[in-house]
Amino acid sequence: MNASYTKIVKQLDEKLELLESEVEDALVKAEQGIKLTKIALEELRNETVNCSFESKAKEINFFKNIKPQIFSKLIYFVKLFNIESKRPRSSNKSQTKYLNSHIDKLQMYFLDNLEFYHYYRRGASFLDEQYFLRGKSDIRLHPETFHFFTDEQFSTSHDSTVATILAYDMLIIHLKKETSKLENTNGMEIESPSFQKQSKLFWTNSKTDLIELIYALHSSGAINNGTADIKEMATAYEQIFNIDLGNFYHTFIELRSRKSNNTKFLDALKDALISRMRDSDS
């Protein structure tokens, strides 16, 4: 059952990465993203409804970690479409004001759900059986959540809250990037992160090795709780290491198609670190 979940999540991520690399228009991207995530979510639902979980721990893991990965993307694309479709086409100033107002609204959600937000962010688990097992919903705990009444087989009281937190993280990043573009166009100075200054670091391995590393970090969820944009990460590494990665998505496809050891660089990194630790002990 876990393998089926992994396959659905992985296939969706690959389709969305391709969509990101090929489509620039935000509305078109949102429309196509909604279609792709709805299909993946329905596939995930069919797998869940037709099978029983082997343990409470696996059911909790599914509703706390797996389902929100897909559901968050559906929420993200729906909200993105709504925001971008109503975005004013007038001055940069009015667009910036509009986008900032939505950033404030999204951040208010975190404040309105502050107790659970902190519970989830710090990786707590003592209330997981209440939050992430089906049939445990308590209206007194979360009075504004109604989805578990309509689909009790595929919902718990808080899986959608996790998905919403992840989706709003992604939306805030997107909207802040858009406001930065508008402010730059206006000639306003934006404080640049330190890595955007001329770096004296140079990547001396192959581009393929660096792309393998970037995708590994992106897949691990270590950056922005897994909501980082792969294109933004690639750009950051290009600036840090003074390198042009070119079409990194197609390089990743080539990595996947390697007939032997498609994580060659990561394996070499692990061996190098272990060797250094051993040398330090001797």
C-alpha positions as CSV (number, residue, x, y, z in Angstrom):
1,M,0.0,0.0,0.0
2,N,2.9,2.4,0.8
3,A,4.4,1.7,-2.6
4,S,1.1,2.8,-4.3
5,Y,1.0,6.0,-2.3
6,T,4.7,6.8,-3.2
7,K,4.0,6.1,-6.9
8,I,1.0,8.5,-7.0
9,V,2.9,11.3,-5.2
10,K,6.0,10.8,-7.3
11,Q,4.1,10.8,-10.6
12,L,2.2,14.0,-9.6
13,D,5.4,15.8,-8.6
14,E,7.0,14.9,-12.0
15,K,4.0,16.2,-13.9
16,L,3.9,19.4,-11.9
17,E,7.7,19.9,-12.4
18,L,7.1,19.6,-16.2
19,L,4.2,22.0,-16.0
20,E,6.4,24.5,-14.1
21,S,9.1,24.3,-16.7
22,E,6.9,24.6,-19.8
23,V,4.1,27.0,-18.8
24,E,4.7,30.6,-17.8
25,D,1.1,31.9,-17.6
26,A,-0.1,31.7,-14.0
27,L,-3.8,31.1,-14.9
28,V,-3.0,28.3,-17.4
29,K,-0.6,26.7,-14.9
30,A,-3.2,26.9,-12.2
31,E,-6.0,25.3,-14.4
32,Q,-3.7,22.5,-15.5
33,G,-2.4,22.0,-11.9
34,I,-6.0,21.7,-10.6
35,K,-6.8,18.9,-13.1
36,L,-3.6,17.0,-12.4
37,T,-4.0,17.2,-8.6
38,K,-7.7,16.3,-8.7
39,I,-6.8,13.1,-10.6
40,A,-4.0,12.2,-8.2
41,L,-6.2,12.9,-5.1
42,E,-8.9,10.6,-6.5
43,E,-6.4,7.9,-7.1
44,L,-5.2,8.3,-3.6
45,R,-8.7,8.1,-2.3
46,N,-9.4,4.9,-4.2
47,E,-6.3,3.3,-2.7
48,T,-7.3,4.3,0.8
49,V,-11.0,3.4,0.7
50,N,-10.4,0.0,-0.8
51,C,-7.7,-1.0,1.7
52,S,-7.4,-1.0,5.4
53,F,-4.4,0.4,7.3
54,E,-2.2,-2.2,9.0
55,S,-1.9,-0.1,12.2
56,K,-2.9,3.2,13.7
57,A,0.6,4.5,13.1
58,K,0.3,3.9,9.4
59,E,-3.1,5.6,9.2
60,I,-1.8,8.6,11.2
61,N,1.3,8.8,8.8
62,F,-1.0,8.8,5.8
63,F,-3.3,11.6,7.0
64,K,-0.6,13.6,8.6
65,N,2.1,13.3,5.9
66,I,1.0,11.7,2.6
67,K,-2.5,13.0,1.8
68,P,-1.5,16.6,2.6
69,Q,1.3,16.4,0.0
70,I,-1.3,16.2,-2.8
71,F,-4.2,18.0,-1.1
72,S,-2.0,21.0,-0.4
73,K,-1.2,21.3,-4.1
74,L,-4.9,21.3,-5.0
75,I,-5.6,24.0,-2.5
76,Y,-2.6,26.0,-3.8
77,F,-3.7,25.9,-7.4
78,V,-7.3,26.7,-6.6
79,K,-6.3,29.7,-4.5
80,L,-3.6,30.7,-7.1
81,F,-6.3,30.8,-9.8
82,N,-8.7,32.9,-7.7
83,I,-6.0,35.4,-6.8
84,E,-4.4,35.7,-10.2
85,S,-7.8,35.9,-12.1
86,K,-8.8,38.9,-10.0
87,R,-5.4,40.6,-10.0
88,P,-5.7,44.2,-11.2
89,R,-4.0,44.9,-14.5
90,S,-3.3,48.6,-13.8
91,S,-0.3,50.1,-12.1
92,N,2.4,48.1,-10.3
93,K,1.6,49.9,-7.1
94,S,-2.1,48.7,-7.2
95,Q,-1.0,45.2,-8.0
96,T,1.6,45.2,-5.2
97,K,-1.1,46.4,-2.8
98,Y,-3.5,43.7,-4.0
99,L,-0.9,40.9,-3.6
100,N,0.2,42.1,-0.2
101,S,-3.4,42.1,1.0
102,H,-3.6,38.4,0.1
103,I,-0.3,37.7,1.9
104,D,-1.8,39.2,5.0
105,K,-5.0,37.1,4.6
106,L,-3.0,33.9,4.2
107,Q,-0.9,34.7,7.3
108,M,-4.0,35.4,9.3
109,Y,-4.9,31.7,8.8
110,F,-1.8,30.7,10.7
111,L,-2.8,33.1,13.6
112,D,-6.4,31.8,13.6
113,N,-5.1,28.3,13.9
114,L,-2.1,29.1,16.1
115,E,-2.3,26.3,18.6
116,F,-2.4,23.6,15.9
117,Y,0.0,25.5,13.7
118,H,2.6,25.3,16.5
119,Y,1.8,21.7,17.2
120,Y,2.4,20.7,13.6
121,R,5.4,22.9,13.0
122,R,7.3,21.6,16.0
123,G,6.7,18.0,15.0
124,A,4.6,17.1,18.0
125,S,2.7,13.8,18.1
126,F,0.9,13.5,21.4
127,L,-2.5,14.4,19.9
128,D,-2.0,12.6,16.6
129,E,-4.7,9.9,17.3
130,Q,-7.2,12.7,17.8
131,Y,-6.2,14.7,14.8
132,F,-5.2,12.0,12.2
133,L,-7.4,9.0,12.7
134,R,-10.7,8.6,11.0
135,G,-13.8,8.6,13.3
136,K,-12.1,10.7,15.9
137,S,-13.5,14.1,14.8
138,D,-14.7,16.3,17.6
139,I,-16.6,19.4,16.4
140,R,-15.5,21.2,19.7
141,L,-11.9,21.0,18.6
142,H,-12.3,22.5,15.2
143,P,-15.8,24.0,14.7
144,E,-15.1,25.4,11.2
145,T,-14.0,22.1,9.6
146,F,-16.9,20.2,7.9
147,H,-15.1,18.1,5.3
148,F,-14.9,15.1,7.6
149,F,-18.7,14.9,7.7
150,T,-19.0,14.6,4.0
151,D,-16.1,12.1,3.4
152,E,-15.5,10.2,6.6
153,Q,-13.6,7.4,4.7
154,F,-11.0,9.8,3.4
155,S,-10.8,12.5,6.0
156,T,-9.8,13.2,9.6
157,S,-10.4,16.4,11.6
158,H,-7.0,18.0,10.8
159,D,-5.5,16.5,7.6
160,S,-7.0,19.4,5.6
161,T,-5.5,21.9,8.1
162,V,-2.1,20.5,7.4
163,A,-2.7,20.7,3.7
164,T,-3.8,24.3,4.0
165,I,-0.7,25.3,6.0
166,L,1.5,23.7,3.3
167,A,-0.5,25.3,0.5
168,Y,-0.4,28.8,2.1
169,D,3.3,28.5,2.6
170,M,3.6,28.0,-1.2
171,L,1.2,30.8,-2.0
172,I,3.0,33.3,0.3
173,I,6.3,32.4,-1.5
174,H,4.7,32.9,-4.9
175,L,3.1,36.2,-4.0
176,K,6.3,37.6,-2.4
177,K,8.2,36.7,-5.6
178,E,5.5,38.5,-7.7
179,T,5.6,41.6,-5.5
180,S,9.5,41.6,-5.7
181,K,9.2,41.6,-9.5
182,L,6.8,44.5,-9.5
183,E,9.0,46.5,-7.1
184,N,12.1,45.9,-9.2
185,T,10.2,47.1,-12.2
186,N,9.4,50.3,-10.3
187,G,13.0,50.8,-9.7
188,M,12.8,50.3,-6.0
189,E,15.7,48.7,-4.3
190,I,15.2,45.3,-2.7
191,E,17.5,44.0,-0.1
192,S,19.3,41.1,-1.7
193,P,20.2,37.9,0.1
194,S,23.9,37.5,0.7
195,F,24.2,34.7,-1.9
196,Q,23.2,37.2,-4.6
197,K,26.5,39.1,-4.1
198,Q,29.3,37.9,-6.3
199,S,30.3,34.6,-4.9
200,K,33.9,33.3,-4.9
201,L,32.8,29.7,-4.9
202,F,32.9,27.7,-8.1
203,W,31.3,24.3,-8.7
204,T,34.1,22.1,-10.1
205,N,32.2,18.9,-10.5
206,S,29.8,18.3,-13.4
207,K,26.5,20.1,-13.7
208,T,24.7,16.8,-13.5
209,D,26.2,16.2,-10.0
210,L,24.9,19.6,-8.8
211,I,21.4,19.0,-10.2
212,E,21.3,15.6,-8.5
213,L,22.1,17.3,-5.2
214,I,19.5,20.0,-5.7
215,Y,16.8,17.5,-6.5
216,A,17.8,15.4,-3.5
217,L,17.4,18.4,-1.2
218,H,14.1,19.4,-2.8
219,S,12.7,15.8,-2.5
220,S,13.8,15.6,1.2
221,G,11.6,18.5,2.2
222,A,14.6,20.1,3.9
223,I,14.0,23.5,2.3
224,N,10.9,25.6,3.2
225,N,9.3,22.4,4.7
226,G,9.2,20.9,1.2
227,T,7.4,23.8,-0.4
228,A,10.4,25.4,-2.1
229,D,10.2,25.9,-5.8
230,I,12.7,23.8,-7.7
231,K,13.4,26.6,-10.2
232,E,14.2,29.0,-7.3
233,M,16.5,26.5,-5.7
234,A,18.4,25.9,-9.0
235,T,18.7,29.7,-9.5
236,A,20.1,30.1,-5.9
237,Y,22.8,27.4,-6.5
238,E,23.7,28.9,-9.9
239,Q,24.4,32.2,-8.1
240,I,26.3,30.6,-5.2
241,F,28.5,28.5,-7.4
242,N,28.8,30.7,-10.5
243,I,27.4,28.2,-12.9
244,D,24.7,28.0,-15.5
245,L,22.7,24.8,-15.1
246,G,20.8,25.1,-18.3
247,N,17.7,23.0,-18.6
248,F,18.0,21.2,-15.3
249,Y,14.7,19.5,-15.6
250,H,15.8,17.5,-18.7
251,T,19.0,16.7,-17.0
252,F,17.0,15.2,-14.1
253,I,15.1,13.1,-16.7
254,E,18.5,11.8,-17.9
255,L,19.5,11.1,-14.3
256,R,16.3,9.0,-13.8
257,S,17.0,7.0,-17.0
258,R,20.5,5.9,-15.9
259,K,20.7,2.2,-16.3
260,S,23.0,1.9,-13.2
261,N,23.1,3.9,-10.0
262,N,21.1,7.0,-10.7
263,T,22.3,8.5,-7.4
264,K,26.0,8.2,-8.1
265,F,27.0,11.6,-6.8
266,L,25.0,11.3,-3.6
267,D,26.5,7.9,-2.9
268,A,30.0,9.4,-3.5
269,L,29.2,12.2,-1.0
270,K,28.1,9.7,1.6
271,D,31.3,7.7,1.1
272,A,33.5,10.8,1.3
273,L,31.9,12.0,4.5
274,I,32.1,8.5,6.2
275,S,35.8,8.4,5.1
276,R,36.5,11.8,6.6
277,M,34.8,10.8,9.9
278,R,36.9,7.7,10.1
279,D,40.1,9.6,9.4
280,S,39.2,12.1,12.1
281,D,38.8,9.3,14.6
282,S,42.1,7.8,13.9
